[in-house]
Amino acid sequence: MTFHAFRRITYPLTGMVTFLFIYQTFAQENENQDQDHPPLLIQNARSVNSNQLLTLESAMNMTEHYSFVAKMSQQDLLISEAQENAALRSMLPNVSGSANYMFNSSSVNQLVGTSLGAQYGFPETNSSAGSLTLTQPLVGLYSLYNGLMQSSALTRAALQNRTQSRVDARFYGAQAFINAQKAEQLLKTAKSSIEVSEKQLKDGNAQFNAGKLTNADLLKFKLDYENSKTNLIQAETTYKVTLITLAEAIGIKNINLITLDDSDKSVWEAKSQKLPNLEKIFSPGMAKRHDLIAAKENVEASKYATQQTYSTYLPTLNFVATYSRNFLAKDITYNNVTYSASSYSDTLSYGLQLTWNLVDWGVRQAQISSTIASEQKAKYNLENLSMNARIDITNSYLQLQNAIQVLDSSKVSVQYAQDAYLQMKARFDNGQVTATDLIAAANDQTTARANLANAKGALDLAWMSFQKSIGGQLSTLN
């Protein structure tokens, strides 16, 4: 959990008011994860382990939780928050301490350790001293402020990048689930196709033995059966590969624990949704895209980086105060006057410290040129992302629109193909058509069913892609 507090501090320096924004971060990874991944996610994981149905929503939740890219993005955010915190604290006064305990040799300086030497400031045989120094930047606060604003913008960009990484992880999970779901439906279609082909071959053998079918037609049935076996083997392999991919995405090591939701309807159909108007969602979608928001924050960060580089030309002016104590001081008598140790053992000095680098042989100018180029690059990147985002939203909208229409057409095609096969089977039994016609009708039926399975998956994937393009969180609950 992150808390922000803001305080204004006024420094009486050349009439300039410096605003110091105090930013306190209590970022705990466990709290973030518990907040971002509710108990429902844990229930989803348990449901897979107990062989319950894995839905599209639970697959996306589990992928988001398991994604290493999302986890690394979370660490990037923590790094940015820590750097922002450090940038803030660098504006505060710095207090340093030092101490020493020294053995001073009288063989080199014979006045060391003598009362006469003490009168002239020479140390005792043993000496011990300590000091505290406080340093507060004054003019340098402007440069530090720009650094803080840069770090703050980078933190906000990292927050958007973390959110985007989770959206990307959910989309990857959706792809893996839908591909596995399509592969399962295609496997069922392949099994149904081989059953039809096997029945046709048996009927063909019976008719051949009865002298009603030529050997050429029987060979066609045999060929169709072998082709169906090949398709089944390929479908089984594809299904296994998609299951392995899905298992890796959701963090399940045993694919046998995965049972997919095999609803006859796509999630889009089950929700009976209507396609929104593109003009109404285009501008809000552009405003919510996390990649664009992050790019804008990067432009802001580069702007402050440029200002900070310019401000390094200013002199460094610090307020410095030092308090020191000689712990082994002794009373001193000088000119018949005795000075007690307590009267001179402590020393306080304070004042201003000025440093100004007058000649650096163009180093600062080169740094300024570099930051200006970086700022311009960030602006170009934002412009390029904005252009691609407009294309992405339009394309995903049209793909969703197309997927809806294709699904409707695929349903009609399946019904037509089934009716055509039944009619062709009846005509074949009556000797009105050849085996080639019957096999073609059976293949058309298989193709129509496969197209329907693909259309259902393509529709849900197009829906997820559309949500992603308009900055959505990718959920079947939307």
C-alpha positions in Angstrom: 0.0 0.0 0.0 1.4 3.4 -0.9 0.6 6.7 0.9 1.4 10.2 -0.3 1.9 13.2 1.9 2.7 16.7 0.7 4.3 19.5 2.7 5.4 23.0 1.7 8.7 24.3 3.0 9.8 27.9 2.3 13.5 28.7 2.1 14.4 32.4 2.2 16.9 32.2 -0.6 16.9 35.0 -3.2 13.2 35.4 -2.9 12.6 31.8 -4.3 10.1 29.5 -2.7 10.9 25.8 -3.0 8.1 23.3 -2.7 9.2 20.1 -1.0 6.9 17.2 -1.7 7.3 14.5 1.0 6.5 11.1 -0.5 6.4 8.2 1.8 6.1 4.7 0.4 5.1 1.7 2.3 5.3 -0.8 -0.6 5.2 -4.3 0.5 5.2 -6.9 -2.2 3.0 -9.3 -0.3 0.4 -6.7 0.4 0.4 -5.7 -3.3 0.0 -9.3 -4.4 -2.8 -10.0 -2.0 -4.6 -6.9 -3.1 -4.1 -7.5 -6.8 -4.8 -11.2 -6.7 -7.9 -11.8 -4.5 -8.9 -15.1 -2.8 -10.9 -16.0 -5.9 -7.6 -16.6 -7.7 -6.5 -19.1 -5.1 -9.9 -20.9 -5.4 -9.4 -21.1 -9.2 -6.0 -22.7 -8.7 -7.5 -25.3 -6.3 -10.3 -26.0 -8.7 -7.8 -27.0 -11.4 -6.0 -29.2 -8.9 -9.3 -31.0 -8.0 -10.1 -31.6 -11.7 -12.9 -29.0 -11.8 -13.6 -27.0 -14.9 -11.1 -24.4 -15.9 -12.8 -21.4 -17.3 -11.5 -18.5 -19.5 -11.7 -16.1 -16.5 -9.8 -18.4 -14.1 -7.2 -19.2 -16.8 -6.5 -15.4 -17.2 -6.4 -14.9 -13.4 -3.9 -17.8 -12.9 -1.7 -16.6 -15.8 -1.6 -13.1 -14.4 -0.6 -14.5 -11.0 2.0 -16.8 -12.4 3.6 -14.6 -15.1 7.2 -13.9 -14.5 7.0 -10.8 -16.7 4.3 -9.4 -14.4 6.4 -10.3 -11.4 9.5 -8.5 -12.8 7.4 -5.5 -13.6 6.3 -5.4 -10.0 9.9 -5.3 -8.9 10.6 -2.5 -11.4 7.8 -0.5 -9.7 9.4 -1.2 -6.3 12.8 0.0 -7.6 11.2 3.2 -9.0 9.5 3.9 -5.7 12.7 3.4 -3.8 14.6 5.7 -6.2 11.9 8.3 -5.8 12.1 8.0 -2.0 15.9 8.5 -2.2 15.5 11.5 -4.5 13.2 13.1 -1.9 15.4 12.4 1.0 18.4 13.9 -0.8 16.7 17.3 -0.4 16.6 17.0 3.4 19.5 18.2 5.6 22.4 15.7 5.9 23.9 15.1 9.3 27.2 13.2 9.6 29.4 12.4 12.5 33.0 11.6 13.0 35.2 10.6 15.9 38.8 9.6 16.6 41.1 8.4 19.3 44.8 9.1 18.5 48.2 8.2 20.1 50.5 11.1 19.5 54.3 10.5 19.4 56.5 12.7 21.5 59.6 11.3 19.8 58.8 13.4 16.7 57.5 16.4 18.4 58.9 16.9 21.9 56.3 19.4 23.0 53.5 16.7 22.6 52.2 15.8 26.0 53.8 18.7 27.9 52.2 21.6 29.6 54.2 24.0 27.5 53.0 22.3 24.3 49.4 22.4 25.5 49.8 26.2 25.8 50.6 26.4 22.1 47.9 24.0 21.0 50.0 20.8 20.7 48.0 17.7 21.7 48.5 15.4 24.7 50.0 12.0 24.3 46.5 10.6 23.8 43.8 12.7 22.1 40.1 12.0 21.3 37.7 14.2 19.5 34.3 13.9 17.8 32.2 16.2 15.6 28.7 16.5 14.1 28.3 18.3 10.8 24.9 19.4 9.3 24.7 20.3 5.6 21.6 21.7 3.9 21.6 22.3 0.1 20.2 25.7 -0.8 20.6 26.7 -4.4 21.0 22.9 -5.2 17.4 22.4 -4.1 16.3 23.4 -7.6 18.3 20.7 -9.2 17.2 18.1 -6.6 13.6 19.1 -7.1 13.8 18.4 -10.8 15.4 15.1 -10.0 12.5 14.3 -7.6 9.9 15.2 -10.2 11.7 13.0 -12.8 11.7 10.1 -10.3 8.1 10.6 -9.6 7.2 10.6 -13.3 9.2 7.4 -13.7 7.4 5.8 -10.8 4.0 6.6 -12.4 5.2 5.2 -15.7 6.4 2.0 -13.9 3.0 1.7 -12.3 1.3 1.8 -15.8 3.9 -0.7 -17.1 3.1 -3.0 -14.3 -0.6 -2.8 -15.1 0.1 -3.3 -18.8 2.3 -6.4 -18.0 -0.6 -7.9 -16.2 -3.0 -7.2 -19.0 -0.5 -8.8 -21.4 -0.3 -11.8 -19.1 -4.0 -12.2 -19.0 -4.2 -11.9 -22.8 -1.5 -14.6 -23.1 -3.6 -16.8 -20.8 -6.7 -16.2 -22.8 -4.8 -17.2 -26.0 -3.5 -20.4 -24.4 -7.0 -21.3 -23.1 -8.9 -20.6 -26.2 -6.3 -22.4 -28.4 -6.6 -25.4 -26.1 -10.4 -25.2 -26.1 -10.4 -25.0 -30.0 -8.0 -28.0 -30.2 -10.3 -30.0 -27.9 -13.3 -29.2 -30.1 -11.4 -30.1 -33.2 -10.3 -33.3 -31.6 -14.0 -34.2 -30.9 -14.8 -33.3 -34.5 -11.9 -35.6 -35.7 -13.2 -38.5 -33.5 -16.8 -37.9 -34.9 -15.4 -37.9 -38.4 -13.6 -41.2 -38.0 -16.7 -42.7 -36.6 -18.7 -41.7 -39.7 -15.9 -42.8 -41.9 -15.7 -46.2 -40.2 -19.4 -46.7 -40.5 -19.3 -45.8 -44.2 -16.5 -48.3 -44.7 -18.5 -51.1 -43.0 -21.6 -50.3 -45.0 -19.4 -50.2 -48.2 -18.0 -53.6 -47.4 -21.5 -55.0 -46.9 -22.7 -53.5 -50.2 -19.5 -54.7 -52.0 -20.1 -58.3 -50.7 -23.6 -58.1 -51.9 -22.4 -57.0 -55.4 -24.0 -53.5 -55.1 -20.7 -51.6 -54.9 -17.7 -51.5 -57.1 -14.2 -52.1 -55.9 -13.2 -48.6 -56.9 -15.9 -47.1 -54.6 -14.8 -49.4 -51.8 -11.2 -48.2 -52.1 -12.5 -44.6 -51.8 -14.1 -45.5 -48.5 -10.9 -47.1 -47.3 -8.9 -44.0 -48.4 -11.3 -41.7 -46.6 -11.0 -43.8 -43.4 -7.2 -43.7 -43.5 -7.3 -39.9 -44.0 -9.6 -39.6 -41.0 -7.1 -41.6 -38.9 -4.4 -39.2 -40.0 -6.5 -36.2 -39.1 -7.3 -37.7 -35.7 -3.6 -38.3 -34.9 -2.8 -34.7 -35.9 -5.7 -33.4 -33.8 -4.5 -35.4 -30.8 -1.0 -34.0 -31.1 -2.3 -30.4 -31.5 -4.5 -30.8 -28.4 -1.6 -32.1 -26.3 0.7 -29.2 -27.4 -2.0 -26.6 -26.6 -2.6 -28.2 -23.2 1.2 -28.1 -22.4 1.3 -24.4 -23.4 -1.8 -23.7 -21.3 -0.3 -25.6 -18.3 2.9 -23.6 -18.5 0.9 -20.3 -18.7 -1.2 -21.0 -15.6 1.6 -22.7 -13.6 0.2 -26.2 -13.6 2.8 -28.9 -14.2 0.5 -31.9 -14.8 -1.7 -31.4 -17.9 -3.9 -34.3 -16.7 -5.2 -32.0 -13.9 -6.7 -29.6 -16.5 -10.3 -30.0 -17.5 -11.5 -27.4 -19.9 -14.9 -25.7 -19.9 -16.5 -27.2 -23.1 -19.6 -25.0 -23.3 -21.4 -25.1 -26.6 -21.4 -21.3 -26.7 -18.5 -18.9 -26.6 -18.3 -16.5 -23.6 -19.4 -13.6 -25.8 -22.5 -15.5 -26.9 -23.4 -16.6 -23.3 -23.3 -13.0 -22.2 -25.6 -11.9 -25.1 -23.5 -8.8 -25.6 -23.9 -6.1 -28.2 -21.1 -4.5 -30.1 -20.6 -0.9 -28.9 -20.3 2.0 -31.3 -16.7 2.6 -32.2 -17.1 6.4 -32.1 -18.2 6.3 -28.5 -15.4 4.1 -27.2 -12.5 5.4 -29.3 -11.5 8.5 -27.3 -12.0 6.9 -23.9 -10.1 3.9 -25.0 -7.1 6.0 -26.1 -7.2 7.8 -22.7 -7.2 4.5 -20.7 -4.4 2.7 -22.6 -1.6 2.0 -20.1 1.2 2.1 -22.7 0.2 5.6 -23.8 -0.1 6.8 -20.2 3.4 5.4 -19.4 4.8 7.1 -22.5 3.4 10.4 -21.4 5.0 10.0 -18.0 8.3 9.2 -19.7 8.0 12.4 -21.7 7.4 14.3 -18.4 10.4 12.5 -16.8 12.7 13.4 -19.7 11.5 17.1 -19.5 12.6 17.2 -15.8 15.8 15.4 -16.6 16.6 18.2 -19.1 15.8 20.9 -16.6 18.0 19.2 -14.0 20.9 19.0 -16.4 20.6 22.7 -17.2 20.5 23.5 -13.4 23.8 21.8 -12.9 25.4 25.0 -14.3 24.3 26.8 -11.1 26.7 27.0 -8.2 26.4 24.6 -5.2 25.6 26.7 -2.1 25.2 24.8 1.1 24.5 25.8 4.7 27.1 24.0 6.9 27.2 23.7 10.7 29.8 21.7 12.6 29.9 21.0 16.3 33.1 19.3 17.7 34.4 18.2 21.1 37.8 17.3 22.4 37.1 14.6 24.9 40.6 14.6 26.5 40.9 18.3 27.0 42.7 19.4 30.2 42.9 22.7 32.1 45.5 25.1 30.6 47.4 27.9 32.3 48.7 30.6 30.1 50.2 34.0 31.2 49.1 33.1 34.8 45.5 32.6 33.6 44.0 29.1 33.9 41.5 28.0 31.4 39.3 25.1 32.4 38.8 22.2 29.9 35.1 22.8 29.7 35.7 26.4 28.4 37.4 25.4 25.2 36.8 21.6 24.6 33.7 22.3 22.5 33.7 24.2 19.2 30.7 25.4 17.0 31.3 26.7 13.5 28.7 27.5 10.8 28.4 29.3 7.6 27.9 29.0 3.8 29.9 26.7 1.5 30.0 27.7 -2.2 31.3 25.5 -5.1 31.0 26.6 -8.7 32.5 24.6 -11.6 33.5 27.4 -14.0 35.3 25.4 -16.7 34.4 21.8 -17.5 35.6 21.7 -21.1 32.1 21.2 -22.6 31.1 18.2 -20.4 27.9 19.9 -19.2 26.9 21.0 -22.7 27.3 17.4 -23.9 25.1 16.2 -21.1 22.5 18.8 -22.0 22.6 17.8 -25.7 22.1 14.2 -24.6 19.0 14.9 -22.4 17.5 17.1 -25.1 17.8 14.2 -27.6 16.3 11.8 -25.0 13.4 14.2 -24.5 12.7 14.4 -28.2 13.0 10.6 -28.5 10.4 10.2 -25.8 8.1 12.6 -27.6 8.5 10.7 -30.9 7.8 7.4 -29.1 4.6 8.8 -27.6 3.5 10.0 -31.1 4.3 6.6 -32.6 2.5 4.7 -29.9 -0.5 7.0 -30.3 -0.6 6.3 -34.0 -0.3 2.5 -33.4 -3.0 2.7 -30.7 -5.5 4.3 -33.1 -4.8 1.5 -35.6 -5.0 -1.2 -32.9 -8.4 0.0 -31.6 -9.9 0.2 -35.1 -8.4 -3.1 -36.2 -9.5 -5.0 -33.0 -13.0 -3.5 -33.3 -13.3 -4.6 -37.0 -11.9 -8.1 -36.1 -14.6 -8.5 -33.3 -17.3 -7.3 -35.7 -16.0 -9.8 -38.3 -15.8 -12.7 -35.7 -19.5 -12.1 -34.7 -20.6 -12.4 -38.3 -18.4 -15.4 -39.0 -19.8 -17.3 -36.0 -23.4 -16.7 -37.2 -22.5 -17.9 -40.7 -20.6 -20.9 -39.3 -23.7 -22.0 -37.3 -25.8 -21.9 -40.5 -23.1 -23.8 -42.4 -23.1 -26.6 -39.9 -26.9 -27.1 -40.2 -26.7 -27.0 -44.0 -23.8 -29.5 -44.0 -25.7 -31.9 -41.7 -28.8 -31.8 -43.8 -26.8 -32.2 -47.0 -25.0 -35.3 -45.6 -28.2 -37.0 -44.5 -29.8 -36.4 -47.9 -26.7 -37.6 -49.7 -26.5 -40.7 -47.4 -30.1 -41.6 -48.3 -29.4 -41.1 -52.1 -26.3 -43.2 -51.8 -28.2 -46.1 -50.1 -30.6 -45.9 -53.1 -27.8 -46.0 -55.6 -28.5 -42.5 -56.9 -25.0 -41.0 -56.1 -21.4 -42.4 -55.9 -19.2 -43.0 -53.0 -17.2 -39.8 -53.9 -20.4 -37.7 -53.5 -21.0 -39.2 -50.0 -17.5 -38.8 -48.9 -17.5 -35.2 -50.1 -20.7 -34.5 -48.1 -19.1 -36.1 -45.0 -16.0 -34.0 -45.4 -18.1 -30.8 -45.8 -19.8 -31.7 -42.5 -16.5 -32.2 -40.8 -15.1 -28.9 -42.2 -18.3 -27.0 -41.1 -17.9 -28.3 -37.6 -14.2 -27.4 -37.5 -15.0 -23.9 -38.8 -17.6 -23.5 -36.1 -15.1 -24.5 -33.3 -12.6 -22.0 -34.8 -15.2 -19.3 -35.0 -16.2 -19.7 -31.4 -12.6 -19.4 -30.2 -11.8 -16.5 -32.6 -14.8 -14.6 -31.3 -13.7 -14.8 -27.6 -10.1 -14.0 -28.6 -11.3 -11.0 -30.7 -13.3 -9.8 -27.7 -10.3 -10.1 -25.4 -8.1 -8.3 -28.0 -10.7 -5.5 -28.2 -10.8 -5.1 -24.4 -7.0 -4.9 -24.4 -6.9 -2.3 -27.2 -9.1 0.1 -25.2 -7.2 -0.2 -22.0 -9.5 -2.7 -20.4 -8.5 -5.2 -17.7 -9.5 -8.3 -19.8 -12.2 -10.1 -18.0 -15.3 -12.1 -19.0 -17.1 -10.3 -16.1 -17.1 -7.0 -18.0 
